[in-house]
């Protein structure tokens, strides 16, 4: 048995997938994605307003 196999024996089989193992990370990524979308939408709205004035 090599080192990698020895490390993985601590986790055991997970036939239903990782389940709640990575849940906090997924929740954080979902939150960051929402903030990024909101920021992008606000930036696009601001750029459109400036373009309408004719500054850009």
Secondary structure as the mmCIF struct_conf table of DSSP 4:
data_model
#
loop_
_struct_conf.conf_type_id
_struct_conf.id
_struct_conf.beg_label_comp_id
_struct_conf.beg_label_asym_id
_struct_conf.beg_label_seq_id
_struct_conf.end_label_comp_id
_struct_conf.end_label_asym_id
_struct_conf.end_label_seq_id
HELX_RH_AL_P HELX_RH_AL_P1 UNK A 3 UNK A 8
TURN_TY1_P TURN_TY1_P1 UNK A 9 UNK A 11
TURN_TY1_P TURN_TY1_P2 UNK A 15 UNK A 16
BEND BEND1 UNK A 18 UNK A 18
HELX_RH_3T_P HELX_RH_3T_P1 UNK A 19 UNK A 22
HELX_RH_AL_P HELX_RH_AL_P2 UNK A 23 UNK A 53
TURN_TY1_P TURN_TY1_P3 UNK A 54 UNK A 54
#
